[in-house]
Amino acid sequence: MNYISVLTASGSASGSSLLVTLIPLALLIVFFYFFIIRPQKKQDKKDAQMRDSLEIGDEVVTNGGIVGIVFSIKDDTVVIETGGDRSKIRVMKWAIAKNLTVHDE
């Protein structure tokens, strides 16, 4: 009889220790999701929408800091015109960091 009460006590102790271990882990996962992962996904979606709405004549800035005007747009590349000598540079769409042109919507 004493042996049964020892098993019952140790079973409930291991269950509560498992719960004490999992609660902080679950809270950490929830924290990372709401404060890191979710805002980053929203920003990525906003950036992708900005790149898809590029138009010829927009002034853009690349991730490397190059400022230019969009000359042509293809599926995954953009040709921008930079400088006073009107040189053209072909860059990937994902390299465009900011659109400086304000559009009426």
SELUMZA-758285 format. One record per residue: residue number from 1; residue in one letter; chain; x, y, z of N, C-alpha, C, CB in turn. Coordinates in pm, 1 decimal, m for minus. Glycine has a CB too. Example, Ala and Ser with C-alpha at 12.3 -4.5 7.8 and 13.67 -1.06 7.14 Angstrom:
% SELUMZA-758285
atom i=1	aa=A	ch=A	n_x=1319.0	n_y=m569.0	n_z=780.0	ca_x=1230.0	ca_y=m450.0	ca_z=780.0	c_x=1320.0	c_y=m330.0	c_z=780.0	cb_x=1130.8	cb_y=m447.3	cb_z=904.6
atom i=2	aa=S	ch=A	n_x=1285.0	n_y=m225.0	n_z=708.0	ca_x=1367.0	ca_y=m106.0	ca_z=714.0	c_x=1290.0	c_y=3.0	c_z=787.0	cb_x=1408.4	cb_y=m59.8	cb_z=572.5
END
This chain:
% SELUMZA-758285
atom i=1	aa=M	ch=A	n_x=80.8	n_y=m117.4	n_z=0.0	ca_x=0.0	ca_y=0.0	ca_z=0.0	c_x=86.5	c_y=125.6	c_z=0.0	cb_x=m92.6	cb_y=m1.3	cb_z=118.3
atom i=2	aa=N	ch=A	n_x=191.7	n_y=122.7	n_z=72.4	ca_x=283.6	ca_y=234.5	ca_z=76.5	c_x=349.4	c_y=253.3	c_z=m60.3	cb_x=389.9	cb_y=213.1	cb_z=185.6
atom i=3	aa=Y	ch=A	n_x=374.9	n_y=144.9	n_z=m129.7	ca_x=436.6	ca_y=147.8	ca_z=m261.9	c_x=344.8	c_y=217.8	c_z=m362.6	cb_x=469.1	cb_y=4.6	cb_z=m309.3
atom i=4	aa=I	ch=A	n_x=215.2	n_y=197.1	n_z=m357.0	ca_x=119.0	ca_y=258.8	ca_z=m448.1	c_x=114.3	c_y=410.3	c_z=m425.2	cb_x=m21.7	cb_y=196.5	cb_z=m429.1
atom i=5	aa=S	ch=A	n_x=114.9	n_y=453.5	n_z=m303.4	ca_x=111.4	ca_y=597.2	ca_z=m277.2	c_x=238.4	c_y=665.9	c_z=m326.0	cb_x=92.2	cb_y=623.2	cb_z=m128.3
atom i=6	aa=V	ch=A	n_x=351.9	n_y=597.8	n_z=m322.3	ca_x=477.2	ca_y=653.8	ca_z=m373.6	c_x=469.3	c_y=668.5	c_z=m524.8	cb_x=597.5	cb_y=564.8	cb_z=m334.4
atom i=7	aa=L	ch=A	n_x=413.2	n_y=569.2	n_z=m595.9	ca_x=398.9	ca_y=577.9	ca_z=m741.4	c_x=305.7	c_y=691.1	c_z=m781.0	cb_x=347.2	cb_y=445.8	cb_z=m798.0
atom i=8	aa=T	ch=A	n_x=197.7	n_y=707.5	n_z=m710.9	ca_x=103.0	ca_y=813.1	ca_z=m741.3	c_x=166.7	c_y=949.9	c_z=m720.4	cb_x=m22.2	cb_y=799.0	cb_z=m655.0
atom i=9	aa=A	ch=A	n_x=238.7	n_y=967.6	n_z=m615.8	ca_x=303.7	ca_y=1095.4	ca_z=m587.0	c_x=410.2	c_y=1127.4	c_z=m690.5	cb_x=365.5	cb_y=1093.7	cb_z=m447.5
atom i=10	aa=S	ch=A	n_x=488.8	n_y=1028.5	n_z=m729.9	ca_x=593.2	ca_y=1054.8	ca_z=m828.5	c_x=533.3	c_y=1079.5	c_z=m966.5	cb_x=691.8	cb_y=938.1	cb_z=m834.3
atom i=11	aa=G	ch=A	n_x=421.0	n_y=1018.0	n_z=m997.9	ca_x=355.0	ca_y=1040.9	ca_z=m1126.6	c_x=303.3	c_y=1182.3	c_z=m1138.8	cb_x=241.2	cb_y=943.4	cb_z=m1145.7
atom i=12	aa=S	ch=A	n_x=243.9	n_y=1235.2	n_z=m1033.7	ca_x=193.4	ca_y=1372.4	ca_z=m1038.5	c_x=308.4	c_y=1472.8	c_z=m1035.9	cb_x=97.6	cb_y=1398.4	cb_z=m921.2
atom i=13	aa=A	ch=A	n_x=416.3	n_y=1439.7	n_z=m971.8	ca_x=531.5	ca_y=1530.1	ca_z=m968.2	c_x=595.0	c_y=1541.0	c_z=m1105.7	cb_x=635.2	cb_y=1482.1	cb_z=m865.7
atom i=14	aa=S	ch=A	n_x=605.6	n_y=1431.5	n_z=m1178.0	ca_x=664.6	ca_y=1438.5	ca_z=m1311.4	c_x=572.8	c_y=1511.8	c_z=m1407.9	cb_x=694.7	cb_y=1298.3	cb_z=m1363.8
atom i=15	aa=G	ch=A	n_x=442.1	n_y=1498.8	n_z=m1389.7	ca_x=346.9	ca_y=1571.7	ca_z=m1473.8	c_x=355.9	c_y=1721.0	c_z=m1452.2	cb_x=205.7	cb_y=1524.8	cb_z=m1446.6
atom i=16	aa=S	ch=A	n_x=366.4	n_y=1763.4	n_z=m1328.1	ca_x=376.3	ca_y=1906.9	ca_z=m1301.1	c_x=511.4	c_y=1963.4	c_z=m1343.8	cb_x=353.6	cb_y=1934.1	cb_z=m1153.0
atom i=17	aa=S	ch=A	n_x=618.3	n_y=1883.6	n_z=m1332.1	ca_x=748.6	ca_y=1932.3	ca_z=m1377.4	c_x=751.5	c_y=1944.2	c_z=m1529.5	cb_x=861.1	cb_y=1838.9	cb_z=m1329.0
atom i=18	aa=L	ch=A	n_x=681.5	n_y=1855.8	n_z=m1597.6	ca_x=671.3	ca_y=1864.9	ca_z=m1742.7	c_x=594.3	c_y=1991.4	c_z=m1781.6	cb_x=602.1	cb_y=1738.7	cb_z=m1800.6
atom i=19	aa=L	ch=A	n_x=489.2	n_y=2020.5	n_z=m1707.6	ca_x=410.0	ca_y=2140.1	ca_z=m1732.8	c_x=491.3	c_y=2266.6	c_z=m1706.3	cb_x=284.1	cb_y=2139.3	cb_z=m1646.5
atom i=20	aa=V	ch=A	n_x=567.3	n_y=2266.7	n_z=m1599.3	ca_x=651.6	ca_y=2381.5	ca_z=m1565.5	c_x=758.6	c_y=2402.4	c_z=m1672.3	cb_x=717.1	cb_y=2362.0	cb_z=m1427.1
atom i=21	aa=T	ch=A	n_x=804.6	n_y=2295.4	n_z=m1734.0	ca_x=905.2	ca_y=2305.0	ca_z=m1839.4	c_x=844.6	c_y=2353.8	c_z=m1970.9	cb_x=972.5	cb_y=2169.8	cb_z=m1860.2
atom i=22	aa=L	ch=A	n_x=724.5	n_y=2310.3	n_z=m2003.2	ca_x=664.4	ca_y=2343.5	ca_z=m2132.3	c_x=601.3	c_y=2482.0	c_z=m2137.4	cb_x=561.2	cb_y=2241.8	cb_z=m2166.7
atom i=23	aa=I	ch=A	n_x=553.5	n_y=2534.9	n_z=m2026.1	ca_x=489.0	ca_y=2667.0	ca_z=m2026.6	c_x=586.3	c_y=2777.1	c_z=m2070.3	cb_x=433.1	cb_y=2699.2	cb_z=m1886.8
atom i=24	aa=P	ch=A	n_x=706.2	n_y=2787.4	n_z=m2016.1	ca_x=798.5	ca_y=2892.1	ca_z=m2065.2	c_x=836.6	c_y=2872.7	c_z=m2212.2	cb_x=925.5	cb_y=2893.8	cb_z=m1979.9
atom i=25	aa=L	ch=A	n_x=849.8	n_y=2748.9	n_z=m2254.8	ca_x=881.9	ca_y=2722.1	ca_z=m2395.0	c_x=768.1	c_y=2768.2	c_z=m2485.7	cb_x=910.0	cb_y=2572.1	cb_z=m2416.5
atom i=26	aa=A	ch=A	n_x=645.6	n_y=2738.2	n_z=m2446.6	ca_x=529.5	ca_y=2781.9	ca_z=m2524.7	c_x=519.8	c_y=2934.1	c_z=m2527.8	cb_x=400.2	cb_y=2722.0	cb_z=m2466.9
atom i=27	aa=L	ch=A	n_x=544.2	n_y=2998.7	n_z=m2414.6	ca_x=541.2	ca_y=3145.0	ca_z=m2409.9	c_x=649.8	c_y=3205.8	c_z=m2498.1	cb_x=557.6	cb_y=3193.8	cb_z=m2265.8
atom i=28	aa=L	ch=A	n_x=764.6	n_y=3143.7	n_z=m2501.8	ca_x=874.0	ca_y=3191.2	ca_z=m2586.5	c_x=837.8	c_y=3179.8	c_z=m2734.1	cb_x=1002.3	cb_y=3112.3	cb_z=m2557.5
atom i=29	aa=I	ch=A	n_x=775.9	n_y=3070.4	n_z=m2772.7	ca_x=733.8	ca_y=3052.2	ca_z=m2912.1	c_x=628.4	c_y=3155.4	c_z=m2949.8	cb_x=679.0	cb_y=2909.6	cb_z=m2934.3
atom i=30	aa=V	ch=A	n_x=531.7	n_y=3179.0	n_z=m2861.6	ca_x=428.1	ca_y=3279.2	ca_z=m2887.7	c_x=491.2	c_y=3418.0	c_z=m2898.7	cb_x=320.5	cb_y=3277.4	cb_z=m2775.9
atom i=31	aa=F	ch=A	n_x=585.6	n_y=3450.2	n_z=m2811.6	ca_x=654.3	ca_y=3579.3	ca_z=m2816.9	c_x=725.3	c_y=3597.9	c_z=m2950.5	cb_x=755.0	cb_y=3591.2	cb_z=m2701.7
atom i=32	aa=F	ch=A	n_x=802.0	n_y=3497.0	n_z=m2991.3	ca_x=874.3	ca_y=3507.6	ca_z=m3118.4	c_x=777.9	c_y=3522.9	c_z=m3235.0	cb_x=963.3	cb_y=3384.8	cb_z=m3140.0
atom i=33	aa=Y	ch=A	n_x=666.4	n_y=3453.8	n_z=m3233.1	ca_x=572.4	ca_y=3463.6	ca_z=m3343.7	c_x=513.2	c_y=3604.1	c_z=m3353.3	cb_x=461.0	cb_y=3360.5	cb_z=m3327.8
atom i=34	aa=F	ch=A	n_x=460.5	n_y=3655.8	n_z=m3242.2	ca_x=391.2	ca_y=3783.6	ca_z=m3247.7	c_x=482.4	c_y=3904.7	c_z=m3255.4	cb_x=304.3	cb_y=3796.7	cb_z=m3129.7
atom i=35	aa=F	ch=A	n_x=604.3	n_y=3895.4	n_z=m3206.1	ca_x=691.0	ca_y=4012.9	ca_z=m3204.9	c_x=804.7	c_y=4008.5	c_z=m3306.9	cb_x=748.5	cb_y=4029.9	cb_z=m3069.0
atom i=36	aa=I	ch=A	n_x=830.0	n_y=3893.1	n_z=m3367.7	ca_x=938.8	ca_y=3885.1	ca_z=m3464.9	c_x=890.9	c_y=3830.3	c_z=m3599.1	cb_x=1051.3	cb_y=3798.0	cb_z=m3410.6
atom i=37	aa=I	ch=A	n_x=830.4	n_y=3713.7	n_z=m3600.3	ca_x=795.5	ca_y=3647.6	ca_z=m3725.8	c_x=680.7	c_y=3718.1	c_z=m3797.4	cb_x=758.7	cb_y=3502.4	cb_z=m3699.9
atom i=38	aa=R	ch=A	n_x=573.6	n_y=3746.5	n_z=m3726.6	ca_x=455.6	ca_y=3807.5	ca_z=m3788.8	c_x=484.2	c_y=3946.7	c_z=m3845.2	cb_x=342.8	cb_y=3816.0	cb_z=m3687.8
atom i=39	aa=P	ch=A	n_x=550.2	n_y=4038.1	n_z=m3771.7	ca_x=581.6	ca_y=4168.8	ca_z=m3830.9	c_x=674.8	c_y=4158.6	c_z=m3952.1	cb_x=644.8	cb_y=4258.5	cb_z=m3726.3
atom i=40	aa=Q	ch=A	n_x=768.0	n_y=4063.8	n_z=m3949.1	ca_x=858.8	ca_y=4047.7	ca_z=m4062.9	c_x=783.4	c_y=3999.9	c_z=m4186.5	cb_x=971.2	cb_y=3949.0	cb_z=m4028.5
atom i=41	aa=K	ch=A	n_x=687.5	n_y=3909.6	n_z=m4168.2	ca_x=606.8	ca_y=3863.5	ca_z=m4281.7	c_x=523.0	c_y=3976.8	c_z=m4338.9	cb_x=515.9	cb_y=3747.5	cb_z=m4239.5
atom i=42	aa=K	ch=A	n_x=468.7	n_y=4062.8	n_z=m4252.2	ca_x=390.5	ca_y=4176.6	ca_z=m4299.3	c_x=478.8	c_y=4272.5	c_z=m4379.1	cb_x=325.1	cb_y=4249.9	cb_z=m4180.7
atom i=43	aa=Q	ch=A	n_x=602.0	n_y=4295.6	n_z=m4331.6	ca_x=693.9	ca_y=4384.8	ca_z=m4402.5	c_x=734.8	c_y=4324.7	c_z=m4537.1	cb_x=818.6	cb_y=4412.7	cb_z=m4316.6
atom i=44	aa=D	ch=A	n_x=761.0	n_y=4194.7	n_z=m4540.9	ca_x=796.5	ca_y=4127.9	ca_z=m4666.9	c_x=683.3	c_y=4138.9	c_z=m4767.8	cb_x=830.4	cb_y=3980.0	cb_z=m4642.0
atom i=45	aa=K	ch=A	n_x=559.7	n_y=4123.0	n_z=m4721.4	ca_x=443.5	ca_y=4132.8	ca_z=m4809.1	c_x=430.2	c_y=4274.9	c_z=m4863.4	cb_x=315.2	cb_y=4091.4	cb_z=m4734.2
atom i=46	aa=K	ch=A	n_x=452.5	n_y=4374.2	n_z=m4778.0	ca_x=445.1	ca_y=4514.5	ca_z=m4818.6	c_x=554.4	c_y=4546.6	c_z=m4921.4	cb_x=458.2	cb_y=4607.3	cb_z=m4695.4
atom i=47	aa=D	ch=A	n_x=676.4	n_y=4496.3	n_z=m4899.5	ca_x=786.3	ca_y=4519.4	ca_z=m4993.6	c_x=759.6	c_y=4453.9	c_z=m5128.3	cb_x=917.3	cb_y=4467.1	cb_z=m4935.9
atom i=48	aa=A	ch=A	n_x=705.0	n_y=4332.2	n_z=m5126.8	ca_x=672.9	ca_y=4262.7	ca_z=m5251.5	c_x=564.7	c_y=4338.4	c_z=m5328.9	cb_x=626.8	cb_y=4118.2	cb_z=m5222.4
atom i=49	aa=Q	ch=A	n_x=467.8	n_y=4392.4	n_z=m5258.6	ca_x=362.6	ca_y=4470.1	ca_z=m5323.1	c_x=420.2	c_y=4597.8	c_z=m5384.5	cb_x=251.5	cb_y=4504.6	cb_z=m5222.1
atom i=50	aa=M	ch=A	n_x=516.6	n_y=4661.9	n_z=m5315.4	ca_x=580.6	ca_y=4781.7	ca_z=m5368.1	c_x=657.3	c_y=4749.4	c_z=m5495.6	cb_x=674.5	cb_y=4843.1	cb_z=m5263.5
atom i=51	aa=R	ch=A	n_x=727.9	n_y=4638.0	n_z=m5497.9	ca_x=805.0	ca_y=4600.4	ca_z=m5616.8	c_x=714.8	c_y=4562.9	c_z=m5733.1	cb_x=898.2	cb_y=4484.6	cb_z=m5584.9
atom i=52	aa=D	ch=A	n_x=600.2	n_y=4501.0	n_z=m5703.1	ca_x=507.2	ca_y=4464.2	ca_z=m5810.3	c_x=435.8	c_y=4584.9	c_z=m5868.7	cb_x=405.0	cb_y=4364.9	cb_z=m5759.0
atom i=53	aa=S	ch=A	n_x=426.6	n_y=4694.4	n_z=m5792.8	ca_x=355.9	ca_y=4812.8	ca_z=m5840.8	c_x=449.8	c_y=4916.3	c_z=m5902.7	cb_x=278.8	cb_y=4875.9	cb_z=m5727.3
atom i=54	aa=L	ch=A	n_x=574.5	n_y=4878.9	n_z=m5929.3	ca_x=667.7	ca_y=4972.1	ca_z=m5993.1	c_x=619.0	c_y=5008.0	c_z=m6132.9	cb_x=809.7	cb_y=4911.7	cb_z=m5999.8
atom i=55	aa=E	ch=A	n_x=641.1	n_y=5132.7	n_z=m6170.0	ca_x=604.9	ca_y=5179.6	ca_z=m6302.5	c_x=725.9	c_y=5247.0	c_z=m6365.7	cb_x=484.2	cb_y=5276.5	cb_z=m6296.4
atom i=56	aa=I	ch=A	n_x=725.6	n_y=5253.8	n_z=m6496.8	ca_x=832.6	ca_y=5322.7	ca_z=m6568.1	c_x=826.4	c_y=5470.8	c_z=m6530.1	cb_x=820.0	cb_y=5302.8	cb_z=m6724.2
atom i=57	aa=G	ch=A	n_x=941.4	n_y=5528.3	n_z=m6496.2	ca_x=949.4	ca_y=5667.9	ca_z=m6455.2	c_x=957.4	c_y=5685.8	c_z=m6304.9	cb_x=831.7	cb_y=5742.6	cb_z=m6507.5
atom i=58	aa=D	ch=A	n_x=938.7	n_y=5578.4	n_z=m6226.9	ca_x=949.6	ca_y=5588.2	ca_z=m6081.4	c_x=1095.1	c_y=5605.7	c_z=m6040.8	cb_x=889.6	cb_y=5463.5	cb_z=m6013.5
atom i=59	aa=E	ch=A	n_x=1118.4	n_y=5688.6	n_z=m5939.6	ca_x=1252.6	ca_y=5703.7	ca_z=m5883.8	c_x=1268.0	c_y=5603.0	c_z=m5771.0	cb_x=1277.9	cb_y=5850.0	cb_z=m5833.0
atom i=60	aa=V	ch=A	n_x=1371.6	n_y=5517.9	n_z=m5779.7	ca_x=1390.1	ca_y=5410.3	ca_z=m5683.1	c_x=1530.3	c_y=5414.9	c_z=m5623.6	cb_x=1364.6	cb_y=5274.2	cb_z=m5748.7
atom i=61	aa=V	ch=A	n_x=1543.9	n_y=5348.4	n_z=m5507.6	ca_x=1673.1	ca_y=5331.3	ca_z=m5442.5	c_x=1693.7	c_y=5181.1	c_z=m5425.8	cb_x=1680.0	cb_y=5407.5	cb_z=m5303.6
atom i=62	aa=T	ch=A	n_x=1813.8	n_y=5132.8	n_z=m5462.6	ca_x=1843.6	ca_y=4991.4	ca_z=m5447.3	c_x=1902.2	c_y=4965.0	c_z=m5309.0	cb_x=1940.5	cb_y=4944.2	cb_z=m5557.2
atom i=63	aa=N	ch=A	n_x=1915.7	n_y=4836.8	n_z=m5275.5	ca_x=1976.8	ca_y=4799.2	ca_z=m5147.9	c_x=2120.6	c_y=4847.4	c_z=m5138.8	cb_x=1971.6	cb_y=4648.1	cb_z=m5129.2
atom i=64	aa=G	ch=A	n_x=2187.2	n_y=4862.6	n_z=m5250.5	ca_x=2325.1	ca_y=4909.8	ca_z=m5252.4	c_x=2336.7	c_y=5060.8	c_z=m5246.9	cb_x=2393.9	cb_y=4859.4	cb_z=m5374.6
atom i=65	aa=G	ch=A	n_x=2223.3	n_y=5131.9	n_z=m5250.0	ca_x=2225.8	ca_y=5276.8	ca_z=m5239.4	c_x=2224.1	c_y=5348.9	c_z=m5372.6	cb_x=2345.1	cb_y=5318.3	cb_z=m5163.9
atom i=66	aa=I	ch=A	n_x=2205.7	n_y=5278.1	n_z=m5482.0	ca_x=2201.4	ca_y=5341.2	ca_z=m5613.6	c_x=2063.6	c_y=5402.9	c_z=m5633.3	cb_x=2233.5	cb_y=5238.4	cb_z=m5726.7
atom i=67	aa=V	ch=A	n_x=2061.9	n_y=5529.9	n_z=m5672.3	ca_x=1937.0	ca_y=5600.6	ca_z=m5697.8	c_x=1922.0	c_y=5614.7	c_z=m5847.9	cb_x=1933.9	cb_y=5740.1	cb_z=m5627.0
atom i=68	aa=G	ch=A	n_x=1803.5	n_y=5583.5	n_z=m5898.2	ca_x=1781.3	ca_y=5593.7	ca_z=m6041.2	c_x=1634.0	c_y=5596.7	c_z=m6074.6	cb_x=1847.8	cb_y=5479.4	cb_z=m6112.7
atom i=69	aa=I	ch=A	n_x=1606.7	n_y=5611.1	n_z=m6203.4	ca_x=1469.9	ca_y=5615.3	ca_z=m6254.1	c_x=1445.7	c_y=5487.9	c_z=m6333.4	cb_x=1444.8	cb_y=5742.6	cb_z=m6342.1
atom i=70	aa=V	ch=A	n_x=1331.5	n_y=5424.8	n_z=m6311.3	ca_x=1298.5	ca_y=5298.8	ca_z=m6378.3	c_x=1283.3	c_y=5325.6	c_z=m6527.4	cb_x=1167.8	cb_y=5235.4	cb_z=m6319.4
atom i=71	aa=F	ch=A	n_x=1359.5	n_y=5251.1	n_z=m6607.3	ca_x=1358.0	ca_y=5265.2	ca_z=m6752.1	c_x=1274.7	c_y=5155.5	c_z=m6816.1	cb_x=1500.2	cb_y=5262.8	cb_z=m6807.5
atom i=72	aa=S	ch=A	n_x=1290.6	n_y=5031.6	n_z=m6769.1	ca_x=1207.8	ca_y=4921.5	ca_z=m6817.7	c_x=1194.3	c_y=4816.3	c_z=m6708.4	cb_x=1267.9	cb_y=4859.2	cb_z=m6946.6
atom i=73	aa=I	ch=A	n_x=1086.3	n_y=4738.5	n_z=m6718.8	ca_x=1056.4	ca_y=4635.9	ca_z=m6619.5	c_x=1033.9	c_y=4503.8	c_z=m6691.1	cb_x=932.3	cb_y=4674.5	cb_z=m6533.9
atom i=74	aa=K	ch=A	n_x=1103.2	n_y=4401.4	n_z=m6644.0	ca_x=1081.8	ca_y=4265.8	ca_z=m6695.6	c_x=1028.6	c_y=4181.5	c_z=m6579.7	cb_x=1215.5	cb_y=4203.9	cb_z=m6755.9
atom i=75	aa=D	ch=A	n_x=1021.3	n_y=4049.0	n_z=m6596.1	ca_x=965.2	ca_y=3961.8	ca_z=m6493.2	c_x=1036.9	c_y=3976.3	c_z=m6359.2	cb_x=971.3	cb_y=3817.6	cb_z=m6538.9
atom i=76	aa=D	ch=A	n_x=1168.9	n_y=3957.2	n_z=m6360.6	ca_x=1242.0	ca_y=3960.4	ca_z=m6233.9	c_x=1356.0	c_y=4061.5	c_z=m6233.3	cb_x=1296.5	cb_y=3823.7	cb_z=m6203.1
atom i=77	aa=T	ch=A	n_x=1366.8	n_y=4143.4	n_z=m6337.4	ca_x=1470.6	ca_y=4246.5	ca_z=m6342.8	c_x=1409.6	c_y=4382.1	c_z=m6377.2	cb_x=1578.9	cb_y=4209.0	cb_z=m6445.9
atom i=78	aa=V	ch=A	n_x=1484.4	n_y=4486.2	n_z=m6339.7	ca_x=1444.5	ca_y=4624.0	ca_z=m6368.2	c_x=1568.0	c_y=4695.7	c_z=m6421.0	cb_x=1385.6	cb_y=4696.4	cb_z=m6240.1
atom i=79	aa=V	ch=A	n_x=1551.5	n_y=4773.3	n_z=m6526.8	ca_x=1660.4	ca_y=4856.5	ca_z=m6577.7	c_x=1636.3	c_y=4997.0	c_z=m6525.6	cb_x=1668.4	cb_y=4853.6	cb_z=m6735.7
atom i=80	aa=I	ch=A	n_x=1738.0	n_y=5049.7	n_z=m6454.0	ca_x=1725.4	ca_y=5186.5	ca_z=m6402.3	c_x=1829.2	c_y=5275.4	c_z=m6468.6	cb_x=1741.7	cb_y=5189.7	cb_z=m6247.8
atom i=81	aa=E	ch=A	n_x=1791.3	n_y=5400.0	n_z=m6485.4	ca_x=1877.5	ca_y=5500.4	ca_z=m6547.8	c_x=1932.6	c_y=5588.1	c_z=m6436.6	cb_x=1799.5	cb_y=5585.9	cb_z=m6655.1
atom i=82	aa=T	ch=A	n_x=2065.4	n_y=5601.0	n_z=m6430.2	ca_x=2127.6	ca_y=5675.8	ca_z=m6321.1	c_x=2219.2	c_y=5783.5	c_z=m6375.9	cb_x=2205.7	cb_y=5582.0	cb_z=m6228.7
atom i=83	aa=G	ch=A	n_x=2244.5	n_y=5883.8	n_z=m6294.5	ca_x=2346.7	ca_y=5984.4	ca_z=m6322.8	c_x=2311.0	c_y=6079.2	c_z=m6434.7	cb_x=2474.1	cb_y=5917.7	cb_z=m6355.8
atom i=84	aa=G	ch=A	n_x=2398.4	n_y=6178.3	n_z=m6450.6	ca_x=2380.5	ca_y=6279.6	ca_z=m6553.6	c_x=2407.2	c_y=6228.2	c_z=m6693.0	cb_x=2469.0	cb_y=6395.6	cb_z=m6526.4
atom i=85	aa=D	ch=A	n_x=2491.0	n_y=6125.4	n_z=m6705.2	ca_x=2521.7	ca_y=6070.0	ca_z=m6837.2	c_x=2419.1	c_y=5966.2	c_z=m6880.9	cb_x=2660.3	cb_y=6008.1	cb_z=m6836.9
atom i=86	aa=R	ch=A	n_x=2313.9	n_y=5947.6	n_z=m6801.3	ca_x=2201.8	ca_y=5858.5	ca_z=m6831.6	c_x=2245.4	c_y=5713.5	c_z=m6854.5	cb_x=2128.2	cb_y=5908.9	cb_z=m6953.7
atom i=87	aa=S	ch=A	n_x=2340.8	n_y=5668.8	n_z=m6773.5	ca_x=2382.2	ca_y=5528.8	ca_z=m6784.1	c_x=2273.7	c_y=5438.1	c_z=m6728.2	cb_x=2515.7	cb_y=5505.1	cb_z=m6709.9
atom i=88	aa=K	ch=A	n_x=2263.7	n_y=5319.2	n_z=m6785.9	ca_x=2158.7	ca_y=5225.7	ca_z=m6746.3	c_x=2219.5	c_y=5106.3	c_z=m6674.1	cb_x=2078.0	cb_y=5179.1	cb_z=m6868.9
atom i=89	aa=I	ch=A	n_x=2150.3	n_y=5063.4	n_z=m6567.7	ca_x=2195.0	ca_y=4949.0	ca_z=m6487.4	c_x=2077.6	c_y=4852.4	c_z=m6475.5	cb_x=2246.7	cb_y=4994.3	cb_z=m6344.9
atom i=90	aa=R	ch=A	n_x=2105.7	n_y=4725.3	n_z=m6498.5	ca_x=2002.3	ca_y=4622.6	ca_z=m6482.1	c_x=2018.5	c_y=4560.2	c_z=m6344.1	cb_x=2011.4	cb_y=4513.3	cb_z=m6594.6
atom i=91	aa=V	ch=A	n_x=1913.7	n_y=4563.1	n_z=m6263.5	ca_x=1917.6	ca_y=4507.8	ca_z=m6128.1	c_x=1799.8	c_y=4411.6	c_z=m6110.8	cb_x=1913.1	cb_y=4621.8	cb_z=m6020.4
atom i=92	aa=M	ch=A	n_x=1815.3	n_y=4322.6	n_z=m6014.5	ca_x=1706.9	ca_y=4230.7	ca_z=m5981.7	c_x=1598.2	c_y=4308.8	c_z=m5907.5	cb_x=1758.8	cb_y=4110.1	cb_z=m5895.6
atom i=93	aa=K	ch=A	n_x=1473.4	n_y=4264.9	n_z=m5923.3	ca_x=1362.8	ca_y=4333.5	ca_z=m5855.9	c_x=1377.2	c_y=4330.0	c_z=m5704.2	cb_x=1230.1	cb_y=4271.0	cb_z=m5896.1
atom i=94	aa=W	ch=A	n_x=1428.6	n_y=4218.0	n_z=m5650.8	ca_x=1441.2	ca_y=4206.6	ca_z=m5505.4	c_x=1543.9	c_y=4304.6	c_z=m5449.1	cb_x=1479.6	cb_y=4064.2	cb_z=m5467.2
atom i=95	aa=A	ch=A	n_x=1628.8	n_y=4363.1	n_z=m5535.0	ca_x=1731.1	ca_y=4457.0	ca_z=m5489.1	c_x=1677.0	c_y=4598.7	c_z=m5472.1	cb_x=1847.0	cb_y=4458.3	cb_z=m5586.2
atom i=96	aa=I	ch=A	n_x=1553.4	n_y=4623.3	n_z=m5512.6	ca_x=1496.2	ca_y=4757.0	ca_z=m5496.9	c_x=1442.3	c_y=4770.3	c_z=m5355.2	cb_x=1383.7	cb_y=4783.5	cb_z=m5602.1
atom i=97	aa=A	ch=A	n_x=1495.9	n_y=4867.5	n_z=m5283.9	ca_x=1460.7	ca_y=4884.1	ca_z=m5142.7	c_x=1347.6	c_y=4983.5	c_z=m5122.2	cb_x=1581.6	cb_y=4928.6	cb_z=m5064.1
atom i=98	aa=K	ch=A	n_x=1340.8	n_y=5086.2	n_z=m5205.8	ca_x=1244.7	ca_y=5192.5	ca_z=m5180.1	c_x=1201.9	c_y=5258.8	c_z=m5311.6	cb_x=1304.6	cb_y=5297.1	cb_z=m5083.7
atom i=99	aa=N	ch=A	n_x=1075.5	n_y=5293.6	n_z=m5319.8	ca_x=1023.3	ca_y=5370.4	ca_z=m5431.0	c_x=1000.1	c_y=5512.3	c_z=m5380.6	cb_x=891.8	cb_y=5306.9	cb_z=m5488.8
atom i=100	aa=L	ch=A	n_x=1072.7	n_y=5607.8	n_z=m5435.5	ca_x=1063.8	ca_y=5745.9	ca_z=m5388.8	c_x=950.5	c_y=5824.5	c_z=m5453.6	cb_x=1193.6	cb_y=5816.0	cb_z=m5414.4
atom i=101	aa=T	ch=A	n_x=890.9	n_y=5770.1	n_z=m5559.4	ca_x=782.5	ca_y=5837.9	ca_z=m5630.2	c_x=650.7	c_y=5814.0	c_z=m5558.0	cb_x=773.5	cb_y=5789.3	cb_z=m5776.6
atom i=102	aa=V	ch=A	n_x=575.1	n_y=5921.3	n_z=m5536.1	ca_x=445.1	ca_y=5911.2	ca_z=m5470.1	c_x=338.1	c_y=5901.9	c_z=m5578.5	cb_x=419.2	cb_y=6033.6	cb_z=m5374.8
atom i=103	aa=H	ch=A	n_x=256.3	n_y=5796.5	n_z=m5571.1	ca_x=147.6	ca_y=5776.6	ca_z=m5668.2	c_x=14.6	c_y=5811.6	c_z=m5604.0	cb_x=145.4	cb_y=5630.4	cb_z=m5720.5
atom i=104	aa=D	ch=A	n_x=m73.9	n_y=5870.1	n_z=m5684.1	ca_x=m212.1	ca_y=5893.6	ca_z=m5637.7	c_x=m286.3	c_y=5762.3	c_z=m5647.9	cb_x=m284.6	cb_y=6006.2	cb_z=m5721.8
atom i=105	aa=E	ch=A	n_x=m353.7	n_y=5723.7	n_z=m5539.7	ca_x=m426.6	ca_y=5596.4	ca_z=m5543.1	c_x=m573.7	c_y=5618.3	c_z=m5524.0	cb_x=m374.9	cb_y=5501.4	cb_z=m5437.0
END
